[in-house]
Amino acid sequence: MSKPPEGEVTFLMTDIQGSTMLAQKDPERLSELITIHDKIIQTSIDSHSGFIVRNVGDSFLAAFGDPYSAVLTAYEIQKILAKEFEKNKEILVRAGVHCGIVEWMDGEYQGYLTLARTQRIMSTAAGGQTLLSSDFVDKLGDLHTGDIKFLDLGELKLKDLIKPIRLYQLSGKGLPENFSPLITLSGTPNNLPVQLSDLIGRADILSTIKQLLSKSRLLTLTGPGGVGKTRLSLHASAEMIEEFRNGVWLIQIADLNSMELILNEIATVLKVSEEGESDLLEAIIASLSDKETLLILDNCEHLAEDCASISEKILTHTSSVKILATSRKVLNVAGEKNFRIPSLQLPLMKTKLQAVDVNEIESVRLFCERAKAVKEGFAITDENAMHISELCIRLDGIPLAIELAAARTNVLKVEKILERLSDRFNLLTGGKRTALPRQQTLRAMIDWSYDLLSESEKKVFRRLSVFDNGWSLEASEYVCSFDGIAEYEALDLLSELIDKSLVNKIANEKVGRYGMLESLKEYATEKVEKEELKVLNERHFRYFFNLTKNLFSDDKADPDNTTLRDFAREKGNVRKAIAWGMENDISALMNVVTELEWFWDNIGSHNEAFNLLTACIEKYKGEENQMLAKAKSSAGYFANNLCRYEESESLINEAMEIHSLVGNWKGKAECHVLLGILMINLNRLDEARIHLTESHKLALEVNDPDIEADSLANLSVIDLKSGDYIVASDRAFQAQKIYKRLGKSKALGKTLNNLGAVEFYRGNFDQARKFYEESLHLLEQSDDNYTHCVNLINIGNIYLRQKNLAEASAYYERSMNMIKTNDFVDLSAFILIKMADLALAGGELEKSERYYDEALNIPWIKNESRKIATIFRGLGNILFAKNEYEDSLFYLLVSQKQFEISGFMLPGDQLDEYNFKMDHLKLQISASDFSSIMAKANAVSVEDLMNIRRNSGQVSTVR
């Protein structure tokens, strides 16, 4: 069968029993046997129109649209293998058959429960035995005839703990009928409860638990309430039940409140009674002394010390007993292994998620399976995939919370559940009536943990809720230490909360960083007292105020990339502190937001920075001082980056007036630099030179090498645009020396970028690339995303000029992705133009034209004469390639006029190309038409021409 069946499908799964042992004993012999085995199974599946889903190692999974074909295949396989290895039973294959509704999607079957049940049935069989589910046998009905029979094995509890199911054994001529007892829960003494729903996912976690338990005598599963500790302990125990021939026993401690009651419960489960003068614990130990037994101590946290004492004595005085405990805190017993249960796997959010992206993600799968139980026909679709994914993320992947949310799908759509999560403690109620009371609502689950805390632990737990997206140890020590909590106590109390699973150490963090699940954070926030909240918010603000001032003050060298990345983790906290400062301490806030200019610039949050600075300026009612001037110049800087040129010029000039008024010549020099950069962007090069010359002069007067270097670096940009490459290079090298001395890696990277541009326009492409790549290396260390992005474009430009279109495309794509994820507004037209140039070089004329027109539609492009000139030159080249010579001439002439207005000189090779096309066009167009088109090109308003293209979308503007 070439096409996988869908709908109700029958699955056959097989593997070789004991293959691992044979591999260790004689690997060469096993290889020979597997070759024979594989040929027999594959031939049989193919001959009965089966579809091989996968063949991994010695295991096969096959799908059949016809159930009877699956039975014939299983029968044939076992019969042929039995005959093949009649004398030497080296290969014994166990097989399982089950059916269910599945869908084939993206190269695999979607239908976890059906496939999981097939695997469980197969693993229950003995070597040479084939087991069939009652679902399958009922589906088959009266189809089975001839030699094939089904032996009813009765209802059995399989190791996945779902309610008992009836199994049948495949029997017939040529097949043995007598096998060892099935490996089920029924074969080992136990009191494991029947679970009424499947365990979703968690295969890796179960494997880890089993591995840890096999190597230790006491394993404690820890984690927050609702994460699935009990469920996983039961499943792991069931998976390993054959290793404990004297039984697996569950001791439920949640409703007990003393050591005496724990011992009574253990004794009752083990059927132990006190004899003579011995106490109950001694009697329990005596009963276990020679037993291979597993005790599951479930929910130990409220009696952790008592459970620890009992466990230690049992393990000390027995040799073969093991204990698997579940608790929100470790027991702290010698030799104890601790495994913290993580939340369910979560989707990775992106702009648009579809069902296929997330339907096998554990948390999503759990939500959907539980929703199906309360709402018939519920399914994940492309329309609800995004909402389900966000819901699972907001619930931190906690199974209990997800199940409670899924229960609401009987009356609410998923998006409505998501909207109501702000009131999650009222929404997420109504768990199973058979569950413990604290497992029936999310609030009750957290109440249980909170009530077990000491008063000091409660205070710190509440106060940690002030943090947004995690915190460092230093932050928690400062912010939480007041009103009864000394700073030296904070570490110990934080450790206690981690041990009790109310705080988690964030994984993959080299530095100590901590966090709290969203549900716990919301609960803790509710517990914060009114007066406590005032102090808490102020201390939070002061901590991040001081952190910012220390990292970004003007007299420091650039922070290294590690420091910046550490600080970037605090974005949520900084934003929260800023929001508090806006309402409570605007003067202090003004000081801190201006220091953040460096950080915002680095991460590309230009729009956020501009909006915040202007809001602070509007709210500030104090005197005009250096702080206000700095806020205005910073706002002007970001306005320039956002192409809000008029606002930028106004803000920087206002800042300069204040600096002049208070006699702050350094501030005035900085404003001249900012105005110089603005004028370069507006192509007002003469004005730019005046401002930068003045800033250079002031920098020397106040002995500020930083501003001196900034002035030289930007003067080199003017020289470059004017075609004076020698002077441009000289100034850039001067600036580079100063930046090196000051340790300004970010500014040094920009200067190297300038030097690369000089060599690029000289045509020295290899040297230009060396400068750009050196700049990239520096900028990766300083995390300057903006200049990093510019460098990617610049390197792409080199490859484009060298006709290496594949490399150019790779660099342009990387830069475009950075632009999309940052506020690099001023680069948006730039990259569109380069993508258009690339498409044109590749002969994709229509695509190239679309990119050029998209760039023309960016509002601020009207201020960029050089970019407009580049676009018109590209359109002229497109028309030239189409042999539409009159329109081509018009655009090329308009382009050249714009280049002259911008003061930009085309590089030699581009000028040669322009002259070649002009000569060719003179041969194609009559002299009178040529003169007429030239007159129109000189007379046309660039703004009118742009509007024509925007409105009509037509290339021709000549006729």
N, C-alpha and C positions, 0 to 999 in steps of 0.2 A: 504494500500500500504506500503510495507516494505522498498522499495527503492525510494529515492527522484528522481523526474523527472528532466531532464536537457534539455538544448536547449531553445525552446520557451515554457515557463511555465506560467500557469495562477495562480495568487495568490488571495486568499480570506482572508481578515483581518476583525476581529470583535472585538468590546468591548462593555461594558455596559455603557450607558449614565447615568451620575449622580451617579455613584457608590460611589464616594468619600463622597457625602452628605449623602447617605444612610448608609455608614459605620460609620459616625459620629453620626447619629440619632439612629440606631439600628444595631450594629455590629453582634449580634447573628443571627438576621433575615437575614442579608446579607449573612452570611456564609451558611445558609440553602438554600437560593435562588441560590447562586453560584454553589452549589453542583448539583442542578437540571439543571441549565444552562449548566454547563460543560458536564454533561452526554448527554444532547440533542445535543450539538454541536459536541462532539467527536463521538457519534454514527452516526450522519449524515455524517460527513467527512469520517469515515471508510466505511460506506455503499456505498459511491460513489468513492471509491478507491483513496481518497485524502491522502496526506502525511502531518502530523502535524509537521510544522517546529519548532514552539515554542508555549507554553502556559504559559504566565506570568500574574499572577493576574487574572483579568477577560478578558484578551485579548487572542485571538487565531490568529495564522497565519498558513494557510494551502496552500499546493502547489498541482496543478493538471496538469497531462499531457494532459488530455482531457478538453478543455474549457467548453463544455456543462455540464460536471460533476460538475464544479465549480458553474454554474448557478443553477443547480438542488439542490446542497447543500445549497446555500444561500436561495433559495426559500423555501426549506423544513424547514430550521432553523427558518426563520421568521414566517412561518405558524404555526409550532408547538409551538413556544414561544408565539405567539399571542393567541392561543387557551388555552395554559397552564395558562396564566395570563390575561385571558379575563376580569374577573371581577375587578381585582386590577392590574393596570399597574405598578407594582413594577419593573419589568425587561423590559427595552427597549434596544434592541441591535442595534447598527448602524454597517453597513458593507460596505466594498469597494471591488471591483473586478477590476483587471488590469492584463495585460500580458506583457511579455518581455523576452529577451534573458538573461539567467543566467547560472551559472556553479556551481555545488556542489563541495566544496573543504574543506577538514579538518573540516567536521562536520557542515558547514554552507554554505549558498548561497553567491556567489560572483556576485554581480549585483546591486550595491548600488542604481542606479537611478530607476530601476523597483520597488524595495522594498520601496523606499522613496515615490514614486508616489502612490503606493497602500495605504500606510499609510495616505497620504494627502487626497486622495479621501474618505477614510473611515472617517477621522476626520471632513470632510465637511458635512457628512450626519447627519440627525436627528435620535433620538431614534426610532427604528422600521423600518428605511429606509435603503435600499441597493442601492448604487450608482455604476455605471459601466462606465469605460472609453470608449471613442469612439474607441480607439485602440482595445479594447477587443470586442466590439460589431461588429466592422468591421471584426475582425478575425472570429467571430462566424458565420457571414453570415446568411444563411437561415436555420440554424440548429434549431433555436428556434421555437417551435410549441405548440399547446395545450393551456394550461391555462397561460403560461408565455408570458408577453409582456414587451416592453421597451418603457418608456415614454421619449421623447426627451426634456431635460431641457435647451437646447441651449448652447452657448459658455459662459463660466464663467471664471473669474480670480480667481484662487485658491490662498491661502495665501502663497504659495511658490514663487509667483511672476513670474513664467514662463508664456510664452504667453498663452492666454486663450485657454482652451480646452473644447470640447463638452462632457457633461455628460448625462447619461441616468439613469432613475430610474426603478428598477425592480418592475414589477406590475403583478398582477394575482389574481385568485380566492383565497379569504382568507386573502389577504393583503390589508392594508389601502393604499389610494392613496394621501390623503391630509396631508401635513406636513408643519411645519413652514418653513419660507424662509431659504435657505441654508446659512451656515456661510461662505461667500466668500467676497472678496474685493468689489464685485459689490454691496453689500448690505449696505455699509457705505460710506459716502462722502469722497473722497480722490483723490489725484493726484499722487499716487505712480506709478512710471514708470514700464512698463512690462520689466522683465529681460529675456534675450534670452538664458541664460544658467543656469543650476542648481547650487545651492550652494552646494559645496562638504564638507561633514563633518560639523564641528563647532557646533554640537548639544549641547555640554556642554557650549560653549561660549554663544550661543543663550539663553540657559536656564538662565545663570547668568545675561545676559543683561535684560531679561524680569523680573527676580526677583528684580534686582536693580531699574528698572524703576517703578515697582509696588509700591516700598517703598519710592520713592523720586520724587520730582517735576522737578528737573533738573539733568539729567545724561549726562556726557560728555564722549564720547568714544575717547580715545587718542591712539597714536601709530605712528610709522613711516609711510611714504607714501607707498601705495601699500599693506598695511597689511590687508585691507578689512573693514575699518571702515564704509564707506558708504554702502557697500553691507550688512553688518551685521545690520546696523541701519534700512535699508529698510525691511529686513526679520523680525527683531524683531517687528517692527511696524506692519507689516502685520499679524504676529502671534497674536498680542494683539488688533487688529482693533476693535473687538466687544466691547472693554472696553471704546471706545471713540465714543459715538453715534453721536457727532457733527462733526466728521471728523478727518482724519490724513493728515497733509499737509507738503509736502516737500518744503523747501526754499533753493534753491541752491545759495550759496554765493561765489563760487570759482571765478567767473568772475566779481564780484562787487568790488568797491574800496572805498566806503564811507558809513557812517551810513545812509545818505539820500537814497542811492540806496538800502540798505538792507530794509529800511522801505517801499520803493516803491515796492520791490519784495514781501514782506509779504502782503502788501495791495492788490496787484494784485492777488495773489493766493487766499486770503480770500474774494476778491471782496468787499473791503472796500474803501470808498472815504472820503475825508475831508469834514466836514460839518461846516458851520459858521466859527468861529474864532479858533476852536480847531485845534491843529496840528495833523499830521498824526499818530504819536504814540498814542496820546489820542484816536483817532478814532479807531485804531486797538484794544486798550485795551477795549474800550466800546463794540466793536463787540464780544469780547471774554468773557465778564464779567460773563455770566451765562452759558458758553458752556463747555462741556466735550470734550476737543480737545487736540490733540498731534501735536506740531510743531517740525519738524525735521530741525534743522539748520545745513546744511551740508558744511563742509570745512571752518571753522571759523578762522583758525590760522592767516591769514594775517590781519584780522579785529577783533582780539580777544577782545580788549577793547570795541569796539562798540557793538559786539555781547553780551558781558557781561552786558553792560549798558541796552540794550534793554531787555534782558532776565530778569534781576533783576526787571525792572519796570513792565513787563507783569506779572511776578509771584507774585509781591507784590500787584498788583491791581486786580487780579482775584483769584478765589478759586479752579477751576477745570481744569485749563490748565496745561499741562505738556510739558516740552521741552527736546528733545533728540538731543544733539549736537555732531558733529564729528569735531575733531580738532587735530593738532599735538601738541597742548599745552592746558593746562587746562584754563578755563575762569576765575577762582578765584571769583566766586559769592557765597555769603553766602548760605549755604545749598546744595551746588553743590556736587554731587557724581561723582567720576572719576573712570572709568574702562579702564585700559590699555589693548588694544587688543594684545594678543600674536600672534606670528607667527604660522603657521600651524604645526601640529604634525609631527615630523621628525622620520625617521627610526633610530634604534640603529645599528651602523655599527659593523660588525664582519667580520671574515676572508672570509666567503663565504655566500652571501645572495641569496636566491631563491625567486621566485615570491610569493610563499605562505607566506613568512616571511613579506612581505611589501605591498601586494596589497590592504590592508585595511587601511594603514597609510594615513592620510589626504593629506599630501603634494604629495605623490606618486600618490594617486588617482586623485588629481586635474591635475597633469601633464598628466596622461594617458587619462583622459576624454577630456582635451583640445587638446591633440595630435590626438585623434581619429577624432576630428572635421576637421583637416587639412590633415590628412593622413589616408585614408581608410584602415581598417584592422590593425591599430596600436594596439598593446597589450603588456602588461608586460610579460616577459618571464624569465626563469632562466638565459638566456644569457645576458639580458639587465638590470636585477633587480639591480645589483650592481651599474651600471652606473647611472641609474635613481635616486637611493637612494643618491649617492654621489652628483649628480647635485642638488637635493633638499636641501641637507645640505649646499652646497656651496652657494646656493641662500637664505640661512637663513630661509627657509620656508615662504618667502614673496609671497603671492598669485600673485601679479602683475608680479613679476620677473619670477615666475614659468610659468605663462601663456605666457609671451613673449618668454621664452625658448621653450615651447611646440610648439609655432607657427613655430619654425625653423625646426621641424621634417618633414616638407613637402619637405625639400631639404637636410637635414643633419641627419646622424645617431646620436643616443644619445651620443655615446662616442666621436663623433666629436664636438658636442655642448659642452661637458665637457672640451675637449682640448682647446676650444676657449674662455673659461670663463675668461682667463687673459685679454681678450679684451672685457669684458662684455658690456661696454657702447656702442660699435659699433654693437655687436651681438644682444643685447636685444632691438630691435627696432621693429616697425611695429605693434603696438597695434591696437585695433579696431578704425576705422575711426570715429565712433560716440563718442568715449571717448574724454575727455578733452585733449588738446595738451600735458599737463604734464603727462598724463597717457598712452601716446603712446610710450614713450621710458623710459628706466630706468634712463638715465642721466637727462632728463627733469623733472622727478619726484623728483630727489634729488636737482636739480637746484632750484626748487620752494622753498624748505625748506632753502637752503643755502642763497638765496637772501634775505630772511626775517630776517637774523641774523644781529646783530650789528657788527661793525668792530672788537671789542674785542672778541665777541663770535666766529667770523670767525677764528680769530687767534688760540684760544684754540681748536676749532673743528679740524682745520688742524693739530695742534701739537699733539693732542691725537692719531693721526694715527700712531705715532712712536711706540706705544705699541703693543705688540704681545700677544694675548689671554688675554686681560684685564689688569687692573691696580688698584692700591689702591689710595685713596685720597692723601696720602703723596707723592706718586710717581708723580701724576699729578701736585701737587702744586710745586714740585721742578723742574720737567722737563719743564713745560710749562711757567714758570715765567721768562721771559726775553723780552727785546725789547717792552716795552709798557704794559706788563702784570706783575703787582706786585704779590708776593706770596699770600698776603691776599685776592686778587681779585679772585684767581683761584677757590675757593670753590663756590662763588656766580655764576661765569660763568659756572662752571660744572653743578650746579643746574639748570641754565637756559637751558642748552643743554639737560638735562634730561627732563625738562618740555616740551621741544619742540620736544621730541621723536627722537633726533639725538644721544643720549647716553642712555644706559639702565643700571639700577642697576641690577647686576647679581643675579638671584634668588637663594635661598638655600645657601646663603653665610652669615655666622654669622657676619663676619667683612665686612665693607663697601668695595665693589669691583664693578668695573664698566667695561662696555664693549661697543663695537660698532659692528653693523652688518657688515658682510664682504663687502657688496656693498657700504655701507657708508664709511668704512675704505679705500677702494680702491679709492673712489671719493675724500676723504679728502687728501689722499696721493698725488694725482695729483695736488691738490691746494697748496701744500707746496712750498714756494719759495726757490730758489737755495741756497742763503746765509743763509736763515732761517734753512734749512736742516742741514747744517754743525753744527750750534750751537745746534740744537735739538738732533742730534745723539750723540754729545759729552756729553750733559747734561744727556741724557738717560744712557750712559755708566757710567758716574760718580755716578749717583744715585745707580745703581745696583752694582758697584764696592764697594761703601761704605756700602751698605746693606749686601753684602757678607762678607766683612771684620768684620763688627760688629757682625754677627751671628756666624761665624765659626773660629774666631781667636783662637790661641792655648791656651790662658790663660783663656778661658771660660769653664764652665761646659757644658755637652752635652745640645744642645737645646731640649726643650720638644717637644712632638709630635705635639702640636698645632702650635708651631713656625715652625716646619719642614713642616707641611702641608700647612701653609700659604706661606712658601717659595717655596714649590713644585708648587704652582699655577703660580709662576714667571718663570718657566722653559723656556717658549717662549721668555720672555724678557731677561733672562740671556743669552740664545743662541744668541739672536740678538746683545746684548752688546758685547759678546765675538767676534762675527764676525766683528764688528766695530773695536774693540781693536786689532784684528789680523792685520788689515790693517793700523791702525793709531797710536796705542800706545802699542807696544808689551811689553815694560817693565812693564807698569801698569797692563797689562793683565796677565803677568806671576805671579804677586802678587796675583791676584784674583783667577786664576784657581787652584793654589795650595791650597788655602783655601777651595775650593769646594770639595776636596777629601772626606771629611766627608759626604757631601750631596750625591755625586755620588755613594759612597759606599752604603749608606742607600737605595737609590731607585733602585740599581742594574744596573745603566748605566755604567758598567765597560768598555765596548767597546768604547762608546762615549768619556769617560774620557781619555782612553789611546790614542785614535787618536788625540784628541785635545792637550793633553800635549806634545806628540811627535811632532806635527805640530808647537807648540810654541817653543819648544827646537830648532827645525831646523831653524825657522825664526829668533830667537834671535841671535844678533851679538855682544852683549855687553861682558863685562868682566866676568870671572868665579867668581861667588859670591854665597852667601847663597841662593838667590832666584833661580838661575839656578840649584843648588844642590837639593833644595826642589822639583823643577819641575821634575828632573830626578828620585829622589827617589819615588815620587808619581806615575810617569809613570811606574817605576819598580814594585810598589805595584800592580797596575792594570794589568800589564803584567802577574804577578804571578797568579792573579785571573782568567785570561784568558788562563792559561796553556801555556803561551809563556815564558817558563822557561829560555831559553838562553838569550833572550832580557831582561828579568827581572834581571837576575844576572849581566849582563853587565851594565845596567842603574844604579842599586843600587851601584855597585862598583865605577862607575864614580862619583856618588854623594858623596860617602864616601871620595874619593880622594880630592874633592873640600872642603868638610868640614874639612878634615885634614889640607889642605893647608891654610885655613883662620882661623884655630883654633877654629872651632865651635864643641865643644865636645858633646854638646847635639844632634846636627845633626848627628854626627858620631854614637852616641849611637842608635839613631833611625834607622840608616842604618843597624847596627848590628842586631836589632830586625827584620827588614824586611828580611835580609839574613837568619836569623834563621828560620823564617816562611817558606821561600822558600826551605831551606834544609829539613825541615820537610816534605814538599810536595813531594820533590824528594827522600825522605826516606834516606837521607844522615844524619843520626841522630847524628853521632859523630861531624860532622861539625856544625850542628845546635846547639849542646850543647856549642861548643866553642864560636860561635857568641853570643848566648844568655847570657852566663856567662860573656862575655866581656861587653855586653850592661848593664847588671845588675851592674857590677863594675863601669862603667862610670856614670850610673844614680845616684849611691850613692855619687860619687865624685862631681857631679854638682848639687846634691840635687834636682833631678827631680823625684818625686814620681810616675808620670804618666808612665815614661819609666821603672821605677823599677817594677811597677805592670805588665806592658806588658811583661817584661822579665820573671817574675815569672810565669805568666799565660802560656806562651809558653813553658817554661821549664817543666811545669806540663804535657803538651801534650807529650813531649819526654818521661817522666817517665811513662806515661800511656802506650805509644806504647811499652816501654821496659818491661812492666809488673810490675813495681815498684809502686803499687797502693797507698801505704801508703805515700810515698814521693810526688807522684802526687797530692794526696788529700791535703797534708799539704801546698804545694806551691800554689795551687788554692785558699785555704782559706786565705793565706797571701795576695794574689793579690786582693781577694774579699774585704778585710778590707780597702785596699788603695782606690779601686774604689768607695766604699761607701763614704769614706771621701771626695773624689774629686767630687762627684756627677756625675760620669761617668756611666750612666745607661746602655748604649750600651755595654761597656766593661764588666760591671758587669753581664749583660746577657750572654755574651760569657763565663765568668768564671763559672757561674752556669751550663752552658752547659758542661764544662769540668768536674765539680763535678758529674754531671749526668752520664757522660761517665765512670768515675771511678766506680760508683756504679753499672752501667750496666755490666761492665766486671767482677765485683765481684759477679754478680748474684743477687744483691739486687734490683730487678726490681721496687718494689714499691717506694723505696727511690729515685731511678734514675728518675722515672716519676715525683716525686715531684720537683726535681731540674729542670727538663726540663720544667715543666709547670710554675714554678716560673720564669724561664728564658723567656718563651713565654710571660708571662704577662708584664715583663719589656720591652721586645723588641717591643711589640705592642704599648707601650707608646713612644718608641723612633723611631718607624718606621724602625727598622733595618730588612729589608726584607730578607737579606742573612742568618743571623743567625736564624731568624724566620723559614726560609725554612729548615735549617739543623735540627732544633729542631723538626719540624714536622716529618722528616724522622726518627729521633732518637726515638720519641714516637712510630712511626709505627714499629720500630725494636723491641721495648719491646713487643708490641702486637703480633708480628710475633713469637718471642721466646716463648710467652705464648700460642701459637697456636690459638689466636683469630684473624682469618684471615680477618673477616669483618672489624674490627676496624683498623687493619694494612692497609688494602686496602684504607680505607677512608683517613687516614693520608698520605699515599703515593700519592694518587690522588691529594690532596690539595698541596702537595709539588711540584708535577709534573706541576701543573698549574702555580705555581709561577716561576718555572724554565723556562717555555715556554714564560712567559711575561717579563723576566728579562735576563740580560747577565750573568747568573750563569753557565758559561761554565764548570767550574771545578766540578759542581754537576751533570752534564748531565749523565756521566757514572755511578755515584753513585746511582742515582735513577733508572736507567735501571737495575742495578744489584739487587737492592732491589725488583723491580717488578718481576724480574726473580726468586728470592728467594721465593717470595710470590706465584707465579704460581707453582713452584716446590712443595711447601708445600701443595698446593691445588690439587696436582696430575695432573696439566696441563703441561705435559712434553714438548710438542711441543712448546707451548707458552713460557715456561720458556727458552727453548733453543734459540728461536728467540730473546728474550731480551738479553741473554748473548752474542750472536753473534753481536747484534746491539751495545752493549757496546764495544766489541772488535774492532769494526770498527771506533771508535772515535780516531782520529790520535794521540792525546797526551797520550793515555792510555799506550803507550809503556814505559813511564817514571814512571808508577804507579805499582810497583811490587806487592804491597799488593792487589790492585784491580784485577790485572791479576790473582793472586793466588786465590782470591775469585771466579772469573769467572771459572777457571779451576776446583776448588773444586765443584762448582755447576754443571758443565758439567759431572764430575765424578759421582756425585750423580744421575744425570739423567740416565746415562748409567747403574748404579747399579740398579736403579728401573726397567730398561728394561732387566735386567739379562744379559747384555753384559759386562761380568765381566773383560775380558782382557783389553778392552778399558777403563772401569771404573778405573781399577787399574792404568793404565798409567796416566790418568788425575789427579787422587788423589795424585800420587807420584810427578808429576810435580808441582801441587799446593802446596804440603807441602814444596818442595824445594824453591819455591818462597816466602812462608811465612818465611822460615828461612833466606833467603837473605834480606827480608824487616825488619828482627828483630822483627816481630810481633809474639806474642804467642797466640795461639787459646784459647778462654775461655774454662773453664773446661768441660762444657757440649758438646761443639763442638769437643773438643779433645777426649772425650769419644766416640762420634759418629764416629770419624775418626778411632780410634783404633778398635771399633766393626766391622767396615766394612773391615779393614785390616785383622782381624782374620777370617771373613767370606770368604774373597777372597782367603786366603791361603788354605781354604778347597775346594774351587771351581777350583783352578788353580794348575797345577802340580808345583813342586818345581823348575824344570828347566825352565818352562815358566815364572814363577814368577821372577826368577833371570834375565832372558833375558829382560823382560819388565822393570824391575828396572834399568837395564843398559841403555836401550833406554831413559828412563825418565831422567836419570842423564846426558845423553849426548846431548839430544835435545836442540837446541837453541829456546828460548821462541819466538823470533822474527820470526823464521822459522815456528814454530807451529801456531802462529797467522796468518801468511800469508797463510798457508795451509787451515785454517778454512775460511779465507776471500775469498779465490779463489775457493775452492771446495764446501764449504758449507756442507761437510761431517763430520760426527762425528768421524768415525774410522780413527785413525792415527797410529795404531799399525801394522796392516798387510800390 
